Amino acid sequence: MQDILALDRAMTLWINQHHHPALDLLMQAVSHLGDAGIAWLVVAVLLLVFGGRRERIIALIFFVGLIFTEFALMPVLRDAWHRPRPFVYMEQLRTLGPKWNRPSFPSAHAHLWAQATLLFAVAYRRFRWLLIVLLVLSLYSRPYVGNHHVIDVLAGAALGGIVGLAELAVASKLGVLRPPEEPPREDDTDTVPDTSG
């Protein structure tokens, strides 16, 4: 276990130390998108307020998954391994943005982004590549800004993946993963006019 933790610290420090001013700005911006889940909460509220029945159901599924993860699963995992943030004991580490005082393991940013990306990328396929890119950037940003170890991020992403798959199963059962098909318009029909006698 000590070898794994040593590798984890080395990888965390490598990501954190390989930086560039332009990357600093990007990673801080991406990192802030996940702060307290604000970005995803805004998306879900907009779906609830302005969406149709399908959008409201998807938003409710997301809210239930998020509440269950944050208030039922995360406290158990944080109590099981009360790990300090890397900036607390790694003197070489540089930090960008706020220094969170909650335990480091697992990453809440990572679980939130993985969970949301799975659900929304399947429900809204036209946005899937944008969501996947933002997910990867968000995961990379956690050790980059100095707030998480690599293992924290991997564990958070795995947790979010499990919850996201459960949300997809519920959404599939309720039949809301695919948008309802629109009825064909009259000018879309391929019927040939009857010219018989």
C-alpha positions in Angstrom: 0.0 0.0 0.0 2.9 2.4 0.8 4.2 1.9 -2.8 0.8 2.8 -4.2 0.6 5.9 -2.1 4.1 6.9 -3.0 3.2 6.5 -6.7 0.0 8.5 -6.1 2.0 11.4 -4.6 4.5 11.3 -7.4 1.8 11.4 -10.1 0.0 14.2 -8.2 3.1 16.3 -8.0 4.0 15.7 -11.6 0.6 16.9 -12.9 0.7 19.8 -10.5 4.3 20.9 -11.4 3.9 20.7 -15.2 2.1 24.0 -15.7 1.7 26.9 -18.0 0.0 30.3 -17.5 -2.6 29.6 -20.2 -3.3 26.2 -18.7 -3.5 27.8 -15.2 -6.4 29.9 -16.5 -8.2 27.0 -18.2 -7.8 24.6 -15.2 -9.0 27.2 -12.7 -12.1 27.9 -14.9 -12.9 24.2 -15.3 -12.3 23.6 -11.6 -14.7 26.4 -10.6 -17.4 24.8 -12.8 -17.6 21.9 -10.3 -17.5 24.0 -7.1 -20.4 22.9 -5.0 -22.0 21.4 -8.1 -23.3 24.9 -9.0 -23.0 24.5 -12.8 -24.8 21.2 -12.8 -27.4 22.4 -10.4 -28.2 25.3 -12.6 -28.5 23.0 -15.6 -30.9 20.7 -13.7 -33.0 23.7 -12.4 -33.3 25.1 -15.9 -34.5 21.7 -17.1 -37.1 21.6 -14.3 -38.4 25.1 -15.0 -38.3 25.3 -18.8 -38.2 21.7 -19.9 -41.0 19.3 -20.8 -42.0 16.1 -19.0 -38.9 14.3 -20.3 -36.5 17.0 -19.2 -38.1 17.2 -15.7 -37.8 13.5 -15.2 -34.1 13.5 -16.2 -33.4 16.5 -13.9 -35.2 14.7 -11.0 -33.2 11.5 -11.6 -30.0 13.6 -11.5 -31.0 15.4 -8.3 -31.9 12.1 -6.5 -28.5 10.6 -7.6 -26.6 13.7 -6.5 -28.3 13.9 -3.1 -27.8 10.2 -2.5 -24.1 10.3 -3.4 -23.3 13.5 -1.5 -25.2 12.8 1.7 -25.2 9.0 1.9 -22.1 7.6 0.2 -19.6 10.4 0.5 -19.6 10.7 4.3 -19.1 7.0 4.6 -16.1 7.0 2.2 -14.6 10.1 3.9 -14.9 8.5 7.3 -13.4 5.3 6.0 -10.3 7.1 4.8 -9.9 10.6 6.3 -7.2 11.7 3.9 -5.8 15.2 4.1 -5.6 17.4 1.0 -2.2 17.2 -0.7 -1.4 20.9 -0.1 -1.5 20.2 3.6 1.6 18.1 3.7 3.3 18.4 0.3 5.4 21.5 0.5 6.4 21.5 -3.2 2.7 21.6 -4.3 1.3 24.8 -5.6 -2.4 25.7 -5.2 -4.6 27.6 -7.5 -7.9 28.9 -6.2 -9.6 27.9 -3.0 -8.1 25.5 -0.5 -10.9 23.1 0.5 -10.9 21.9 4.1 -13.0 18.8 3.6 -11.2 15.4 3.4 -9.5 14.7 0.1 -10.9 11.2 -0.6 -12.8 10.8 -2.8 -13.1 13.8 -5.1 -16.6 15.3 -5.1 -15.8 17.2 -8.3 -14.9 13.9 -10.0 -18.0 12.0 -8.9 -20.2 14.9 -9.9 -18.8 15.3 -13.4 -18.7 11.5 -14.1 -22.2 11.1 -12.9 -23.6 14.0 -14.8 -21.6 13.2 -18.0 -22.9 9.7 -18.1 -26.6 10.7 -17.7 -26.6 13.8 -19.8 -24.3 12.5 -22.6 -26.6 9.6 -23.2 -29.9 11.6 -22.8 -28.6 14.5 -25.0 -26.2 12.8 -27.5 -25.5 15.9 -29.5 -23.6 17.3 -26.4 -21.7 14.1 -25.6 -18.3 15.1 -26.9 -18.4 18.5 -25.2 -19.3 16.7 -22.0 -16.6 14.1 -22.3 -13.9 16.8 -23.0 -15.2 18.8 -20.0 -15.1 15.7 -17.8 -11.5 14.9 -18.8 -10.4 18.5 -18.1 -12.2 18.6 -14.8 -10.6 15.3 -13.6 -7.1 16.6 -14.7 -7.8 20.0 -13.0 -8.1 18.5 -9.5 -4.4 17.6 -9.0 -3.4 20.4 -11.3 -4.8 23.1 -8.9 -3.5 21.2 -5.9 -6.8 20.1 -4.3 -6.7 16.4 -4.8 -4.4 13.4 -5.2 -4.8 11.2 -8.4 -6.3 8.4 -6.4 -8.9 10.7 -5.0 -9.9 11.6 -8.6 -10.0 8.0 -9.8 -12.1 7.0 -6.8 -14.5 9.9 -7.3 -14.8 9.1 -11.0 -15.5 5.5 -10.3 -18.2 6.4 -7.7 -19.8 8.9 -10.2 -19.7 6.2 -12.9 -21.5 3.7 -10.7 -24.2 6.3 -9.7 -24.4 7.5 -13.3 -25.1 3.9 -14.5 -27.8 3.5 -11.9 -29.4 6.8 -13.1 -29.2 5.6 -16.7 -31.0 2.3 -15.7 -33.8 4.3 -14.0 -34.0 6.7 -17.0 -34.2 3.7 -19.4 -36.9 2.1 -17.3 -38.9 5.3 -17.4 -38.3 5.6 -21.2 -36.8 9.1 -21.1 -33.3 8.4 -22.6 -34.5 9.1 -26.2 -36.5 12.2 -27.1 -40.0 11.5 -28.3 -40.3 11.1 -32.0 -42.0 14.0 -33.8 -45.0 13.0 -36.0 -44.1 13.3 -39.7 -45.2 16.5 -41.4 -47.4 16.5 -44.5 -44.6 17.8 -46.7 -42.3 14.9 -45.4 -44.4 12.1 -46.7 -43.1 10.1 -49.6 -46.5 9.0 -50.9 -47.3 9.3 -54.6 -50.6 10.9 -55.5 -53.2 8.5 -56.8 -53.6 9.2 -60.5 -55.5 6.1 -61.3 -58.7 6.4 -63.1 
